[in-house]
Amino acid sequence: MRYAFLLSVLLMGCGAGFKISTKRLPNAYLGEPYAVELKVTGVGKDEEGDLKWSYEGTLPEGLELSEHGVINGVPSEEGVFSFVVRVENEKSGDRAKRCLTLTVLGIEITSPASETIEMTYNEAQYIRFGAEHGKEPLSWEISEGALPSGVSFTSSGVLYGTPKKEGDFPVLVKVTDANGNTAVSYTHLRAHETEADLVCR
C-alpha cells in the first residue's frame, strides 16, 4: 500500500491529469469561416500561456492549427480528415495527444424537401429551390432531363409556369456557388389533372 501511495504521488507530480479534453470537432462547411479552440484538462490558468500545439496528418485546405490550439480558417475542400493533435506544457514538460476527425460539408440543396413535386396540369406553378452552405451568388440549372411544356427554371432557382402536358418528368437540378462548389438533386416532376378536370371529361 505504501508503494502504491508513493506511485500515486509521483504520477500526480508528472501531470497525470494533463490531457486533451476535446473529443469531437463540429462540422465545417465549404467557404464558411471556421474556428474551434481545443481544450486541455490538468493545467492551471497561469500555465495556459505555456501550452504549445502542433499536429500530424492533413487538415482541410484553408484551415490551420495555431500554436495556441485554435483550428481556424475557411475550408476550400470537402471530405473527412483525420489527424493527430499534440500539446506540450513547455514549463512543466507535460505532453498529450489525441486523434481527431473533421468533416467538411459542401453546398447542399435543402428545398423543396420532397424529391417529388406535384404539379397541376394547366395551372400556374411557382416553386423556389433553396440551398445552404454555399457562397453567394448561387447559379441554378437543369443539367439533365426535360421540363413539362410551359414550365421554365431560372438561374436563381425558381420553377415556374403552367404545365401544358401531363406525365412524369425526372430532372437533375444543379446549383453552383461563387467558389465553384456544386450540389445536385434528382427531382421528379409530376404533372396531372385535378379530379374536377377528370370528371368534366
C-alpha positions in Angstrom: 0.0 0.0 0.0 2.9 2.3 0.8 4.4 1.8 -2.6 1.0 2.3 -4.3 0.7 5.6 -2.4 4.1 6.8 -3.5 3.4 5.9 -7.1 0.2 7.9 -7.0 2.0 10.9 -5.7 4.7 10.6 -8.4 2.0 10.3 -11.1 0.3 13.4 -9.8 3.5 15.3 -9.9 4.1 14.2 -13.5 0.9 15.7 -14.9 -1.2 12.5 -14.8 -4.3 14.6 -15.3 -2.9 16.5 -18.3 -4.9 15.6 -21.4 -6.7 16.9 -24.4 -10.4 17.0 -23.4 -11.7 17.9 -26.9 -13.0 14.6 -28.4 -15.2 15.7 -31.3 -15.0 18.6 -33.7 -18.1 20.3 -35.1 -18.6 20.0 -38.9 -17.1 22.7 -41.1 -18.7 24.0 -44.4 -17.1 24.9 -47.7 -16.4 28.6 -48.0 -17.6 29.5 -44.4 -15.3 30.7 -41.6 -14.5 28.1 -39.1 -12.9 28.5 -35.6 -12.7 25.9 -32.8 -10.5 26.1 -29.7 -9.1 22.9 -28.5 -9.3 22.3 -24.7 -6.9 20.7 -22.1 -7.5 19.5 -18.6 -4.9 19.3 -15.8 -3.4 22.7 -16.4 -3.7 25.8 -14.3 -4.9 29.2 -15.7 -1.4 30.6 -15.1 0.1 27.9 -17.3 -2.2 28.2 -20.3 0.3 30.6 -21.9 2.9 27.8 -21.7 1.0 25.4 -23.9 2.2 24.8 -27.5 0.1 23.0 -30.0 1.1 21.1 -33.2 -0.4 18.4 -35.4 0.4 15.4 -37.6 -1.6 14.5 -40.6 -3.7 16.5 -43.0 -6.0 19.4 -42.3 -8.6 20.5 -44.9 -7.2 23.0 -47.3 -7.8 26.5 -45.9 -7.6 25.5 -42.3 -4.7 25.7 -39.8 -3.9 24.9 -36.2 -2.3 27.7 -34.3 0.3 27.2 -31.6 -2.4 28.4 -29.2 -4.7 25.4 -30.1 -7.2 27.1 -32.4 -8.3 25.4 -35.6 -9.4 28.2 -37.9 -9.7 29.5 -41.5 -12.1 29.0 -44.4 -12.1 25.4 -45.8 -11.9 25.1 -49.5 -12.2 21.3 -49.9 -14.8 18.9 -48.6 -14.3 15.5 -47.2 -13.4 13.7 -43.9 -9.9 14.5 -42.5 -8.2 12.6 -39.6 -5.1 14.0 -37.9 -3.3 13.8 -34.5 -3.1 17.0 -32.4 -0.3 17.3 -29.8 0.1 19.8 -26.9 3.1 20.4 -24.7 3.3 22.4 -21.5 6.7 24.0 -22.1 7.1 24.9 -18.4 6.3 21.5 -16.8 7.2 19.3 -19.8 3.7 17.6 -19.7 2.6 16.3 -23.1 -0.6 14.9 -24.5 -2.0 13.9 -27.9 -5.4 12.9 -29.4 -6.6 11.7 -32.8 -9.4 13.9 -34.2 -11.6 13.8 -37.3 -13.0 16.9 -39.0 -15.8 16.7 -41.7 -16.1 19.4 -44.2 -19.5 19.5 -45.9 -20.2 21.2 -49.2 -23.2 23.2 -50.6 -26.5 21.3 -50.0 -29.9 21.7 -51.7 -32.4 21.9 -48.9 -35.7 22.8 -50.5 -38.1 21.7 -51.7 -37.9 19.0 -49.1 -39.5 16.3 -51.2 -37.9 14.7 -54.3 -41.3 14.5 -55.9 -43.0 17.8 -56.9 -46.7 17.5 -57.7 -47.8 20.0 -60.4 -51.4 20.6 -61.7 -51.9 20.4 -65.4 -53.0 23.8 -66.9 -52.5 25.7 -63.6 -49.8 28.2 -62.9 -46.9 27.0 -60.6 -44.2 28.8 -58.7 -41.7 26.8 -56.7 -38.4 28.2 -55.3 -35.4 26.0 -54.7 -33.0 26.7 -51.9 -29.5 25.7 -50.7 -27.3 26.1 -47.7 -23.6 26.4 -47.1 -22.8 27.9 -50.5 -21.2 31.2 -51.1 -23.5 33.7 -52.9 -24.4 34.3 -55.6 -25.8 30.8 -56.5 -26.4 29.7 -60.0 -29.1 27.1 -60.8 -29.8 24.9 -63.8 -31.5 21.7 -65.1 -28.4 19.7 -66.1 -30.3 16.5 -67.2 -33.9 15.8 -68.2 -36.7 18.0 -69.7 -39.3 20.1 -68.0 -43.0 19.8 -68.9 -44.1 22.1 -71.8 -44.9 25.5 -70.4 -42.6 25.3 -67.4 -39.3 27.0 -67.0 -36.4 27.1 -64.5 -34.5 30.3 -63.8 -30.8 30.7 -62.8 -32.0 32.0 -59.4 -33.6 28.6 -58.7 -37.3 29.3 -59.4 -39.5 26.7 -61.2 -42.5 28.5 -62.7 -45.1 28.3 -65.5 -48.2 26.4 -66.5 -47.8 22.7 -67.4 -49.3 22.1 -70.8 -48.5 18.4 -70.8 -49.3 15.6 -68.3 -46.9 13.0 -67.2 -43.8 12.3 -65.2 -40.6 14.4 -65.8 -37.4 13.3 -64.0 -34.8 16.0 -64.0 -31.4 16.7 -62.3 -31.3 20.1 -60.6 -27.8 21.5 -60.2 -26.6 24.5 -58.1 -23.1 26.1 -58.3 -21.9 28.7 -55.7 -19.4 31.5 -56.2 -16.5 29.3 -55.3 -17.4 26.7 -58.0 -18.7 24.2 -55.5 -21.7 22.2 -56.8 -24.6 20.1 -55.5 -27.2 18.1 -57.4 -30.7 16.8 -56.6 -32.7 14.3 -58.6 -36.2 15.7 -58.7 -39.3 14.1 -60.1 -41.9 16.5 -61.5 -45.4 15.0 -61.8 -48.0 17.0 -63.8 -51.5 15.7 -63.6 -55.1 16.9 -63.9 -57.4 17.7 -61.0 -60.3 15.5 -60.0 -62.6 18.2 -61.4 -60.9 18.1 -64.8 -61.3 14.3 -64.9 -65.0 14.4 -64.0 -65.6 17.1 -66.7 -64.1 14.9 -69.5 
